[in-house]
Amino acid sequence: MAPAPVAVSPLIKFGRYSALLLGVAYGSRHTKSLQKKEDVIMKNKEAKAAAEEKKKVQAATAASEGSIFD
């Protein structure tokens, strides 16, 4: 048979819940900071991809302008 549960000190309970809440707050803040960095990275990638697509389109139009079938 299991022993009877022991009463936990209110100070220990307070410490546990404080640590839990601080951990959640830290995680939320850290996630927001990482999201800001990721947004900048994605914006740069999208701009680079758009520039490459523009170069491809310009190259394709330049190549088709010299065609004898126009």
All heavy atoms as TSV, in Angstrom:
chain	resi	resn	atom	element	x	y	z
A	1	MET	N	N	0.838	-1.173	0.000
A	1	MET	CA	C	0.000	0.000	0.000
A	1	MET	C	C	0.890	1.246	0.000
A	1	MET	O	O	1.931	1.284	0.634
A	1	MET	CB	C	-0.906	-0.035	1.218
A	1	MET	CG	C	-1.895	1.054	1.259
A	1	MET	SD	S	-3.170	0.566	2.406
A	1	MET	CE	C	-4.512	1.329	1.668
A	2	ALA	N	N	0.479	2.267	-0.696
A	2	ALA	CA	C	1.264	3.500	-0.828
A	2	ALA	C	C	1.147	4.336	0.439
A	2	ALA	O	O	0.091	4.374	1.078
A	2	ALA	CB	C	0.758	4.296	-2.006
A	3	PRO	N	N	2.238	5.022	0.784
A	3	PRO	CA	C	2.178	5.880	1.973
A	3	PRO	C	C	1.270	7.084	1.735
A	3	PRO	O	O	1.035	7.489	0.593
A	3	PRO	CB	C	3.621	6.311	2.184
A	3	PRO	CG	C	4.275	6.144	0.862
A	3	PRO	CD	C	3.546	5.028	0.171
A	4	ALA	N	N	0.802	7.673	2.792
A	4	ALA	CA	C	-0.078	8.840	2.700
A	4	ALA	C	C	0.691	10.021	2.112
A	4	ALA	O	O	1.886	10.182	2.372
A	4	ALA	CB	C	-0.610	9.203	4.074
A	5	PRO	N	N	0.040	10.845	1.291
A	5	PRO	CA	C	0.731	12.003	0.715
A	5	PRO	C	C	1.160	12.988	1.808
A	5	PRO	O	O	0.494	13.144	2.822
A	5	PRO	CB	C	-0.298	12.631	-0.206
A	5	PRO	CG	C	-1.608	12.044	0.160
A	5	PRO	CD	C	-1.348	10.761	0.877
A	6	VAL	N	N	2.291	13.632	1.533
A	6	VAL	CA	C	2.856	14.596	2.484
A	6	VAL	C	C	2.416	15.995	2.064
A	6	VAL	O	O	2.398	16.326	0.880
A	6	VAL	CB	C	4.394	14.496	2.488
A	6	VAL	CG1	C	5.006	15.501	3.445
A	6	VAL	CG2	C	4.834	13.085	2.824
A	7	ALA	N	N	2.083	16.817	3.039
A	7	ALA	CA	C	1.697	18.200	2.752
A	7	ALA	C	C	2.929	18.978	2.286
A	7	ALA	O	O	3.991	18.900	2.900
A	7	ALA	CB	C	1.103	18.844	3.990
A	8	VAL	N	N	2.793	19.707	1.175
A	8	VAL	CA	C	3.898	20.483	0.617
A	8	VAL	C	C	3.800	21.910	1.146
A	8	VAL	O	O	2.719	22.492	1.211
A	8	VAL	CB	C	3.837	20.473	-0.926
A	8	VAL	CG1	C	4.960	21.296	-1.515
A	8	VAL	CG2	C	3.902	19.051	-1.444
A	9	SER	N	N	4.942	22.457	1.494
A	9	SER	CA	C	5.004	23.805	2.045
A	9	SER	C	C	4.472	24.830	1.038
A	9	SER	O	O	4.740	24.718	-0.166
A	9	SER	CB	C	6.457	24.137	2.390
A	9	SER	OG	O	6.620	25.510	2.619
A	10	PRO	N	N	3.738	25.830	1.520
A	10	PRO	CA	C	3.266	26.881	0.616
A	10	PRO	C	C	4.421	27.627	-0.072
A	10	PRO	O	O	4.287	28.064	-1.214
A	10	PRO	CB	C	2.482	27.828	1.516
A	10	PRO	CG	C	2.095	27.005	2.688
A	10	PRO	CD	C	3.176	25.990	2.856
A	11	LEU	N	N	5.549	27.738	0.597
A	11	LEU	CA	C	6.716	28.398	-0.001
A	11	LEU	C	C	7.228	27.590	-1.198
A	11	LEU	O	O	7.575	28.160	-2.250
A	11	LEU	CB	C	7.822	28.565	1.039
A	11	LEU	CG	C	9.083	29.283	0.576
A	11	LEU	CD1	C	8.739	30.717	0.164
A	11	LEU	CD2	C	10.128	29.285	1.663
A	12	ILE	N	N	7.251	26.279	-1.071
A	12	ILE	CA	C	7.688	25.433	-2.174
A	12	ILE	C	C	6.686	25.504	-3.328
A	12	ILE	O	O	7.069	25.596	-4.498
A	12	ILE	CB	C	7.890	23.985	-1.695
A	12	ILE	CG1	C	9.077	23.923	-0.732
A	12	ILE	CG2	C	8.104	23.037	-2.868
A	12	ILE	CD1	C	9.292	22.576	-0.088
A	13	LYS	N	N	5.401	25.491	-3.010
A	13	LYS	CA	C	4.378	25.617	-4.055
A	13	LYS	C	C	4.526	26.940	-4.792
A	13	LYS	O	O	4.456	26.997	-6.016
A	13	LYS	CB	C	2.971	25.527	-3.449
A	13	LYS	CG	C	2.565	24.147	-3.035
A	13	LYS	CD	C	1.124	24.180	-2.525
A	13	LYS	CE	C	0.664	22.828	-2.067
A	13	LYS	NZ	N	-0.713	22.840	-1.565
A	14	PHE	N	N	4.736	28.012	-4.017
A	14	PHE	CA	C	4.913	29.325	-4.630
A	14	PHE	C	C	6.134	29.331	-5.545
A	14	PHE	O	O	6.095	29.857	-6.662
A	14	PHE	CB	C	5.054	30.409	-3.548
A	14	PHE	CG	C	5.349	31.764	-4.095
A	14	PHE	CD1	C	4.344	32.512	-4.687
A	14	PHE	CD2	C	6.625	32.301	-4.031
A	14	PHE	CE1	C	4.606	33.767	-5.201
A	14	PHE	CE2	C	6.897	33.548	-4.550
A	14	PHE	CZ	C	5.884	34.294	-5.132
A	15	GLY	N	N	7.225	28.738	-5.088
A	15	GLY	CA	C	8.446	28.674	-5.887
A	15	GLY	C	C	8.243	27.892	-7.169
A	15	GLY	O	O	8.709	28.294	-8.239
A	16	ARG	N	N	7.532	26.778	-7.083
A	16	ARG	CA	C	7.279	25.959	-8.273
A	16	ARG	C	C	6.450	26.713	-9.307
A	16	ARG	O	O	6.774	26.731	-10.496
A	16	ARG	CB	C	6.552	24.677	-7.891
A	16	ARG	CG	C	7.411	23.668	-7.202
A	16	ARG	CD	C	6.579	22.453	-6.862
A	16	ARG	NE	N	7.372	21.434	-6.201
A	16	ARG	CZ	C	6.862	20.327	-5.693
A	16	ARG	NH1	N	5.566	20.099	-5.765
A	16	ARG	NH2	N	7.636	19.451	-5.107
A	17	TYR	N	N	5.344	27.317	-8.854
A	17	TYR	CA	C	4.488	28.035	-9.791
A	17	TYR	C	C	5.156	29.289	-10.340
A	17	TYR	O	O	4.951	29.657	-11.494
A	17	TYR	CB	C	3.127	28.353	-9.158
A	17	TYR	CG	C	2.226	27.143	-9.118
A	17	TYR	CD1	C	1.964	26.484	-7.928
A	17	TYR	CD2	C	1.668	26.652	-10.285
A	17	TYR	CE1	C	1.153	25.365	-7.895
A	17	TYR	CE2	C	0.857	25.532	-10.273
A	17	TYR	CZ	C	0.598	24.885	-9.071
A	17	TYR	OH	O	-0.198	23.775	-9.053
A	18	SER	N	N	5.979	29.923	-9.526
A	18	SER	CA	C	6.718	31.093	-10.003
A	18	SER	C	C	7.692	30.680	-11.115
A	18	SER	O	O	7.793	31.347	-12.147
A	18	SER	CB	C	7.496	31.748	-8.866
A	18	SER	OG	O	6.618	32.264	-7.905
A	19	ALA	N	N	8.389	29.577	-10.887
A	19	ALA	CA	C	9.331	29.089	-11.899
A	19	ALA	C	C	8.589	28.702	-13.177
A	19	ALA	O	O	9.060	28.983	-14.285
A	19	ALA	CB	C	10.114	27.900	-11.357
A	20	LEU	N	N	7.433	28.090	-13.027
A	20	LEU	CA	C	6.644	27.715	-14.193
A	20	LEU	C	C	6.221	28.947	-14.988
A	20	LEU	O	O	6.378	29.007	-16.210
A	20	LEU	CB	C	5.404	26.928	-13.761
A	20	LEU	CG	C	4.423	26.554	-14.874
A	20	LEU	CD1	C	5.082	25.599	-15.852
A	20	LEU	CD2	C	3.166	25.966	-14.287
A	21	LEU	N	N	5.693	29.943	-14.325
A	21	LEU	CA	C	5.245	31.158	-15.003
A	21	LEU	C	C	6.408	31.914	-15.628
A	21	LEU	O	O	6.287	32.442	-16.744
A	21	LEU	CB	C	4.471	32.053	-14.043
A	21	LEU	CG	C	3.123	31.489	-13.580
A	21	LEU	CD1	C	2.492	32.410	-12.545
A	21	LEU	CD2	C	2.195	31.278	-14.751
A	22	LEU	N	N	7.535	31.974	-14.933
A	22	LEU	CA	C	8.707	32.630	-15.505
A	22	LEU	C	C	9.207	31.886	-16.745
A	22	LEU	O	O	9.615	32.508	-17.732
A	22	LEU	CB	C	9.826	32.741	-14.469
A	22	LEU	CG	C	9.604	33.775	-13.374
A	22	LEU	CD1	C	10.708	33.656	-12.319
A	22	LEU	CD2	C	9.567	35.171	-13.950
A	23	GLY	N	N	9.150	30.563	-16.719
A	23	GLY	CA	C	9.551	29.776	-17.873
A	23	GLY	C	C	8.644	30.010	-19.072
A	23	GLY	O	O	9.109	30.126	-20.205
A	24	VAL	N	N	7.348	30.101	-18.823
A	24	VAL	CA	C	6.399	30.367	-19.912
A	24	VAL	C	C	6.639	31.765	-20.477
A	24	VAL	O	O	6.642	31.961	-21.697
A	24	VAL	CB	C	4.947	30.200	-19.414
A	24	VAL	CG1	C	3.964	30.716	-20.432
A	24	VAL	CG2	C	4.666	28.742	-19.084
A	25	ALA	N	N	6.850	32.744	-19.609
A	25	ALA	CA	C	7.094	34.115	-20.067
A	25	ALA	C	C	8.395	34.188	-20.873
A	25	ALA	O	O	8.453	34.833	-21.929
A	25	ALA	CB	C	7.144	35.064	-18.880
A	26	TYR	N	N	9.436	33.512	-20.394
A	26	TYR	CA	C	10.711	33.506	-21.113
A	26	TYR	C	C	10.541	32.856	-22.483
A	26	TYR	O	O	11.045	33.359	-23.489
A	26	TYR	CB	C	11.783	32.766	-20.312
A	26	TYR	CG	C	13.028	32.510	-21.132
A	26	TYR	CD1	C	13.934	33.527	-21.382
A	26	TYR	CD2	C	13.274	31.256	-21.697
A	26	TYR	CE1	C	15.059	33.309	-22.151
A	26	TYR	CE2	C	14.388	31.030	-22.468
A	26	TYR	CZ	C	15.285	32.053	-22.694
A	26	TYR	OH	O	16.381	31.832	-23.462
A	27	GLY	N	N	9.858	31.732	-22.524
A	27	GLY	CA	C	9.648	31.028	-23.789
A	27	GLY	C	C	8.894	31.882	-24.787
A	27	GLY	O	O	9.215	31.908	-25.974
A	28	SER	N	N	7.891	32.587	-24.310
A	28	SER	CA	C	7.111	33.458	-25.193
A	28	SER	C	C	7.982	34.580	-25.745
A	28	SER	O	O	7.961	34.866	-26.942
A	28	SER	CB	C	5.926	34.034	-24.419
A	28	SER	OG	O	5.236	34.967	-25.194
A	29	ARG	N	N	8.752	35.188	-24.877
A	29	ARG	CA	C	9.624	36.291	-25.310
A	29	ARG	C	C	10.694	35.802	-26.288
A	29	ARG	O	O	10.977	36.455	-27.296
A	29	ARG	CB	C	10.273	36.923	-24.081
A	29	ARG	CG	C	11.100	38.127	-24.385
A	29	ARG	CD	C	11.595	38.786	-23.137
A	29	ARG	NE	N	12.393	39.950	-23.473
A	29	ARG	CZ	C	13.049	40.656	-22.609
A	29	ARG	NH1	N	12.990	40.370	-21.340
A	29	ARG	NH2	N	13.765	41.690	-22.996
A	30	HIS	N	N	11.267	34.653	-25.989
A	30	HIS	CA	C	12.310	34.103	-26.848
A	30	HIS	C	C	11.744	33.741	-28.221
A	30	HIS	O	O	12.380	33.984	-29.253
A	30	HIS	CB	C	12.929	32.879	-26.175
A	30	HIS	CG	C	14.135	32.344	-26.856
A	30	HIS	ND1	N	15.310	33.058	-26.966
A	30	HIS	CD2	C	14.360	31.168	-27.476
A	30	HIS	CE1	C	16.198	32.340	-27.617
A	30	HIS	NE2	N	15.640	31.185	-27.940
A	31	THR	N	N	10.552	33.177	-28.239
A	31	THR	CA	C	9.910	32.821	-29.501
A	31	THR	C	C	9.652	34.062	-30.345
A	31	THR	O	O	9.867	34.051	-31.561
A	31	THR	CB	C	8.585	32.077	-29.244
A	31	THR	OG1	O	8.867	30.893	-28.505
A	31	THR	CG2	C	7.894	31.711	-30.535
A	32	LYS	N	N	9.205	35.148	-29.707
A	32	LYS	CA	C	8.960	36.392	-30.449
A	32	LYS	C	C	10.252	36.931	-31.051
A	32	LYS	O	O	10.259	37.408	-32.190
A	32	LYS	CB	C	8.330	37.437	-29.539
A	32	LYS	CG	C	6.880	37.165	-29.232
A	32	LYS	CD	C	6.298	38.231	-28.326
A	32	LYS	CE	C	4.871	37.909	-27.955
A	32	LYS	NZ	N	4.296	38.909	-27.037
A	33	SER	N	N	11.344	36.871	-30.303
A	33	SER	CA	C	12.611	37.391	-30.827
A	33	SER	C	C	13.096	36.539	-31.997
A	33	SER	O	O	13.604	37.057	-32.989
A	33	SER	CB	C	13.674	37.449	-29.730
A	33	SER	OG	O	14.095	36.155	-29.360
A	34	LEU	N	N	12.923	35.219	-31.899
A	34	LEU	CA	C	13.325	34.351	-33.003
A	34	LEU	C	C	12.438	34.568	-34.219
A	34	LEU	O	O	12.910	34.502	-35.355
A	34	LEU	CB	C	13.276	32.885	-32.570
A	34	LEU	CG	C	14.305	32.447	-31.539
A	34	LEU	CD1	C	14.078	31.000	-31.145
A	34	LEU	CD2	C	15.715	32.649	-32.047
A	35	GLN	N	N	11.160	34.842	-33.992
A	35	GLN	CA	C	10.241	35.072	-35.102
A	35	GLN	C	C	10.618	36.345	-35.860
A	35	GLN	O	O	10.548	36.382	-37.084
A	35	GLN	CB	C	8.798	35.174	-34.596
A	35	GLN	CG	C	7.771	35.294	-35.695
A	35	GLN	CD	C	7.723	34.072	-36.583
A	35	GLN	OE1	O	7.708	32.957	-36.104
A	35	GLN	NE2	N	7.714	34.296	-37.879
A	36	LYS	N	N	11.039	37.379	-35.135
A	36	LYS	CA	C	11.465	38.621	-35.795
A	36	LYS	C	C	12.668	38.359	-36.696
A	36	LYS	O	O	12.722	38.836	-37.836
A	36	LYS	CB	C	11.819	39.679	-34.754
A	36	LYS	CG	C	10.627	40.271	-34.054
A	36	LYS	CD	C	11.054	41.296	-33.022
A	36	LYS	CE	C	9.883	41.827	-32.231
A	36	LYS	NZ	N	10.291	42.764	-31.185
A	37	LYS	N	N	13.629	37.588	-36.203
A	37	LYS	CA	C	14.811	37.267	-36.999
A	37	LYS	C	C	14.427	36.454	-38.226
A	37	LYS	O	O	14.935	36.690	-39.324
A	37	LYS	CB	C	15.826	36.489	-36.165
A	37	LYS	CG	C	16.487	37.305	-35.094
A	37	LYS	CD	C	17.443	36.463	-34.277
A	37	LYS	CE	C	18.044	37.264	-33.140
A	37	LYS	NZ	N	18.940	36.448	-32.306
A	38	GLU	N	N	13.534	35.501	-38.035
A	38	GLU	CA	C	13.111	34.651	-39.148
A	38	GLU	C	C	12.346	35.453	-40.187
A	38	GLU	O	O	12.484	35.205	-41.389
A	38	GLU	CB	C	12.249	33.499	-38.626
A	38	GLU	CG	C	11.886	32.485	-39.678
A	38	GLU	CD	C	13.064	31.712	-40.233
A	38	GLU	OE1	O	14.110	31.616	-39.555
A	38	GLU	OE2	O	12.951	31.208	-41.357
A	39	ASP	N	N	11.552	36.430	-39.750
A	39	ASP	CA	C	10.823	37.277	-40.694
A	39	ASP	C	C	11.783	38.051	-41.590
A	39	ASP	O	O	11.555	38.187	-42.795
A	39	ASP	CB	C	9.900	38.241	-39.954
A	39	ASP	CG	C	8.702	37.536	-39.326
A	39	ASP	OD1	O	8.401	36.390	-39.726
A	39	ASP	OD2	O	8.083	38.146	-38.432
A	40	VAL	N	N	12.866	38.562	-41.012
A	40	VAL	CA	C	13.863	39.294	-41.794
A	40	VAL	C	C	14.530	38.362	-42.796
A	40	VAL	O	O	14.722	38.717	-43.967
A	40	VAL	CB	C	14.911	39.945	-40.853
A	40	VAL	CG1	C	16.089	40.480	-41.643
A	40	VAL	CG2	C	14.265	41.033	-40.022
A	41	ILE	N	N	14.869	37.162	-42.363
A	41	ILE	CA	C	15.513	36.192	-43.251
A	41	ILE	C	C	14.581	35.830	-44.404
A	41	ILE	O	O	15.003	35.777	-45.573
A	41	ILE	CB	C	15.929	34.939	-42.454
A	41	ILE	CG1	C	17.073	35.278	-41.502
A	41	ILE	CG2	C	16.341	33.809	-43.396
A	41	ILE	CD1	C	17.399	34.184	-40.506
A	42	MET	N	N	13.315	35.573	-44.105
A	42	MET	CA	C	12.360	35.207	-45.155
A	42	MET	C	C	12.133	36.358	-46.126
A	42	MET	O	O	11.991	36.141	-47.332
A	42	MET	CB	C	11.030	34.762	-44.539
A	42	MET	CG	C	11.121	33.442	-43.805
A	42	MET	SD	S	11.703	32.078	-44.821
A	42	MET	CE	C	10.348	31.922	-45.952
A	43	LYS	N	N	12.112	37.587	-45.613
A	43	LYS	CA	C	11.941	38.752	-46.483
A	43	LYS	C	C	13.109	38.850	-47.458
A	43	LYS	O	O	12.915	39.114	-48.650
A	43	LYS	CB	C	11.835	40.013	-45.629
A	43	LYS	CG	C	11.544	41.257	-46.410
A	43	LYS	CD	C	11.407	42.452	-45.483
A	43	LYS	CE	C	11.172	43.723	-46.261
A	43	LYS	NZ	N	11.070	44.897	-45.397
A	44	ASN	N	N	14.324	38.625	-46.961
A	44	ASN	CA	C	15.507	38.666	-47.821
A	44	ASN	C	C	15.473	37.557	-48.864
A	44	ASN	O	O	15.829	37.772	-50.029
A	44	ASN	CB	C	16.781	38.562	-46.989
A	44	ASN	CG	C	17.033	39.812	-46.174
A	44	ASN	OD1	O	16.500	40.864	-46.458
A	44	ASN	ND2	N	17.840	39.679	-45.137
A	45	LYS	N	N	15.040	36.360	-48.460
A	45	LYS	CA	C	14.956	35.251	-49.406
A	45	LYS	C	C	13.926	35.540	-50.496
A	45	LYS	O	O	14.155	35.251	-51.663
A	45	LYS	CB	C	14.576	33.959	-48.685
A	45	LYS	CG	C	15.707	33.306	-47.941
A	45	LYS	CD	C	15.270	31.987	-47.339
A	45	LYS	CE	C	16.400	31.314	-46.606
A	45	LYS	NZ	N	15.968	30.032	-46.009
A	46	GLU	N	N	12.786	36.100	-50.103
A	46	GLU	CA	C	11.750	36.421	-51.086
A	46	GLU	C	C	12.226	37.493	-52.059
A	46	GLU	O	O	11.960	37.417	-53.262
A	46	GLU	CB	C	10.477	36.873	-50.382
A	46	GLU	CG	C	9.755	35.761	-49.656
A	46	GLU	CD	C	8.601	36.248	-48.811
A	46	GLU	OE1	O	8.372	37.475	-48.754
A	46	GLU	OE2	O	7.936	35.407	-48.207
A	47	ALA	N	N	12.955	38.490	-51.557
A	47	ALA	CA	C	13.476	39.545	-52.424
A	47	ALA	C	C	14.505	38.969	-53.398
A	47	ALA	O	O	14.521	39.315	-54.587
A	47	ALA	CB	C	14.103	40.650	-51.591
A	48	LYS	N	N	15.344	38.070	-52.912
A	48	LYS	CA	C	16.353	37.449	-53.771
A	48	LYS	C	C	15.683	36.584	-54.833
A	48	LYS	O	O	16.075	36.604	-56.004
A	48	LYS	CB	C	17.300	36.596	-52.931
A	48	LYS	CG	C	18.465	36.027	-53.720
A	48	LYS	CD	C	19.342	35.136	-52.874
A	48	LYS	CE	C	20.271	35.989	-52.049
A	48	LYS	NZ	N	21.278	35.161	-51.328
A	49	ALA	N	N	14.657	35.835	-54.437
A	49	ALA	CA	C	13.946	34.984	-55.396
A	49	ALA	C	C	13.239	35.831	-56.454
A	49	ALA	O	O	13.232	35.481	-57.640
A	49	ALA	CB	C	12.936	34.099	-54.672
A	50	ALA	N	N	12.660	36.958	-56.047
A	50	ALA	CA	C	11.994	37.843	-57.003
A	50	ALA	C	C	13.010	38.435	-57.982
A	50	ALA	O	O	12.729	38.550	-59.183
A	50	ALA	CB	C	11.258	38.950	-56.262
A	51	ALA	N	N	14.181	38.801	-57.491
A	51	ALA	CA	C	15.221	39.356	-58.360
A	51	ALA	C	C	15.702	38.303	-59.358
A	51	ALA	O	O	15.912	38.606	-60.542
A	51	ALA	CB	C	16.386	39.864	-57.528
A	52	GLU	N	N	15.860	37.059	-58.902
A	52	GLU	CA	C	16.288	35.997	-59.815
A	52	GLU	C	C	15.214	35.716	-60.863
A	52	GLU	O	O	15.530	35.502	-62.030
A	52	GLU	CB	C	16.594	34.726	-59.025
A	52	GLU	CG	C	17.859	34.817	-58.202
A	52	GLU	CD	C	18.109	33.574	-57.368
A	52	GLU	OE1	O	17.383	32.562	-57.555
A	52	GLU	OE2	O	19.010	33.612	-56.529
A	53	GLU	N	N	13.964	35.727	-60.470
A	53	GLU	CA	C	12.866	35.502	-61.417
A	53	GLU	C	C	12.822	36.620	-62.462
A	53	GLU	O	O	12.607	36.373	-63.646
A	53	GLU	CB	C	11.538	35.418	-60.671
A	53	GLU	CG	C	10.355	35.108	-61.545
A	53	GLU	CD	C	10.412	33.723	-62.151
A	53	GLU	OE1	O	11.024	32.819	-61.550
A	53	GLU	OE2	O	9.850	33.554	-63.252
A	54	LYS	N	N	13.070	37.837	-62.006
A	54	LYS	CA	C	13.081	38.977	-62.929
A	54	LYS	C	C	14.213	38.829	-63.945
A	54	LYS	O	O	14.026	39.096	-65.136
A	54	LYS	CB	C	13.239	40.267	-62.136
A	54	LYS	CG	C	13.124	41.511	-62.965
A	54	LYS	CD	C	13.222	42.759	-62.106
A	54	LYS	CE	C	13.145	44.015	-62.946
A	54	LYS	NZ	N	13.257	45.232	-62.136
A	55	LYS	N	N	15.379	38.362	-63.482
A	55	LYS	CA	C	16.507	38.147	-64.391
A	55	LYS	C	C	16.188	37.062	-65.410
A	55	LYS	O	O	16.526	37.178	-66.586
A	55	LYS	CB	C	17.758	37.760	-63.607
A	55	LYS	CG	C	18.405	38.901	-62.879
A	55	LYS	CD	C	19.648	38.449	-62.145
A	55	LYS	CE	C	20.266	39.561	-61.346
A	55	LYS	NZ	N	21.461	39.113	-60.609
A	56	LYS	N	N	15.502	35.999	-64.956
A	56	LYS	CA	C	15.136	34.910	-65.866
A	56	LYS	C	C	14.165	35.403	-66.937
A	56	LYS	O	O	14.292	35.063	-68.106
A	56	LYS	CB	C	14.510	33.757	-65.094
A	56	LYS	CG	C	15.486	32.946	-64.286
A	56	LYS	CD	C	14.779	31.819	-63.556
A	56	LYS	CE	C	15.726	31.052	-62.674
A	56	LYS	NZ	N	15.036	29.986	-61.918
A	57	VAL	N	N	13.201	36.201	-66.514
A	57	VAL	CA	C	12.221	36.733	-67.462
A	57	VAL	C	C	12.899	37.648	-68.469
A	57	VAL	O	O	12.624	37.590	-69.669
A	57	VAL	CB	C	11.080	37.458	-66.717
A	57	VAL	CG1	C	10.207	38.229	-67.680
A	57	VAL	CG2	C	10.261	36.465	-65.916
A	58	GLN	N	N	13.811	38.505	-67.997
A	58	GLN	CA	C	14.526	39.406	-68.897
A	58	GLN	C	C	15.396	38.620	-69.866
A	58	GLN	O	O	15.493	38.961	-71.050
A	58	GLN	CB	C	15.378	40.389	-68.098
A	58	GLN	CG	C	14.562	41.450	-67.380
A	58	GLN	CD	C	15.430	42.366	-66.526
A	58	GLN	OE1	O	16.602	42.096	-66.296
A	58	GLN	NE2	N	14.827	43.446	-66.044
A	59	ALA	N	N	16.032	37.574	-69.390
A	59	ALA	CA	C	16.871	36.754	-70.266
A	59	ALA	C	C	16.012	36.040	-71.304
A	59	ALA	O	O	16.404	35.918	-72.475
A	59	ALA	CB	C	17.659	35.746	-69.441
A	60	ALA	N	N	14.847	35.565	-70.883
A	60	ALA	CA	C	13.957	34.871	-71.820
A	60	ALA	C	C	13.416	35.823	-72.881
A	60	ALA	O	O	13.333	35.469	-74.055
A	60	ALA	CB	C	12.808	34.228	-71.057
A	61	THR	N	N	13.073	37.042	-72.491
A	61	THR	CA	C	12.565	37.999	-73.469
A	61	THR	C	C	13.672	38.470	-74.406
A	61	THR	O	O	13.446	38.700	-75.586
A	61	THR	CB	C	11.907	39.212	-72.789
A	61	THR	OG1	O	12.840	39.805	-71.891
A	61	THR	CG2	C	10.655	38.802	-72.046
A	62	ALA	N	N	14.881	38.598	-73.864
A	62	ALA	CA	C	16.017	38.999	-74.710
A	62	ALA	C	C	16.335	37.909	-75.720
A	62	ALA	O	O	16.674	38.184	-76.871
A	62	ALA	CB	C	17.235	39.311	-73.847
A	63	ALA	N	N	16.218	36.670	-75.303
A	63	ALA	CA	C	16.513	35.554	-76.205
A	63	ALA	C	C	15.420	35.423	-77.264
A	63	ALA	O	O	15.703	35.088	-78.415
A	63	ALA	CB	C	16.635	34.255	-75.419
A	64	SER	N	N	14.203	35.716	-76.926
A	64	SER	CA	C	13.114	35.558	-77.900
A	64	SER	C	C	13.029	36.737	-78.877
A	64	SER	O	O	12.466	36.608	-79.931
A	64	SER	CB	C	11.774	35.392	-77.170
A	64	SER	OG	O	11.431	36.583	-76.501
A	65	GLU	N	N	13.611	37.869	-78.558
A	65	GLU	CA	C	13.582	39.031	-79.452
A	65	GLU	C	C	14.417	38.801	-80.709
A	65	GLU	O	O	14.125	39.322	-81.761
A	65	GLU	CB	C	14.070	40.269	-78.715
A	65	GLU	CG	C	13.081	40.787	-77.693
A	65	GLU	CD	C	13.621	41.997	-76.924
A	65	GLU	OE1	O	14.778	42.406	-77.155
A	65	GLU	OE2	O	12.893	42.498	-76.072
A	66	GLY	N	N	15.443	37.994	-80.595
A	66	GLY	CA	C	16.317	37.765	-81.729
A	66	GLY	C	C	15.863	36.602	-82.607
A	66	GLY	O	O	16.561	36.191	-83.512
A	67	SER	N	N	14.707	36.065	-82.381
A	67	SER	CA	C	14.226	34.898	-83.122
A	67	SER	C	C	13.821	35.283	-84.551
A	67	SER	O	O	13.295	36.357	-84.808
A	67	SER	CB	C	13.025	34.297	-82.400
A	67	SER	OG	O	12.498	33.207	-83.136
A	68	ILE	N	N	14.040	34.384	-85.476
A	68	ILE	CA	C	13.661	34.659	-86.876
A	68	ILE	C	C	12.183	34.377	-87.118
A	68	ILE	O	O	11.658	34.694	-88.173
A	68	ILE	CB	C	14.523	33.821	-87.840
A	68	ILE	CG1	C	14.349	32.326	-87.582
A	68	ILE	CG2	C	15.982	34.235	-87.720
A	68	ILE	CD1	C	15.007	31.431	-88.606
A	69	PHE	N	N	11.509	33.794	-86.155
A	69	PHE	CA	C	10.104	33.445	-86.317
A	69	PHE	C	C	9.149	34.514	-85.809
A	69	PHE	O	O	7.960	34.283	-85.783
A	69	PHE	CB	C	9.817	32.128	-85.601
A	69	PHE	CG	C	10.616	30.980	-86.160
A	69	PHE	CD1	C	11.627	30.392	-85.418
A	69	PHE	CD2	C	10.352	30.483	-87.425
A	69	PHE	CE1	C	12.357	29.351	-85.923
A	69	PHE	CE2	C	11.075	29.435	-87.936
A	69	PHE	CZ	C	12.093	28.856	-87.175
A	70	ASP	N	N	9.610	35.678	-85.413
A	70	ASP	CA	C	8.737	36.744	-84.895
A	70	ASP	C	C	7.899	37.365	-85.952
A	70	ASP	O	O	8.140	37.541	-87.061
A	70	ASP	CB	C	9.557	37.824	-84.191
A	70	ASP	CG	C	10.037	37.346	-82.830
A	70	ASP	OD1	O	9.432	36.411	-82.295
A	70	ASP	OD2	O	11.016	37.914	-82.334
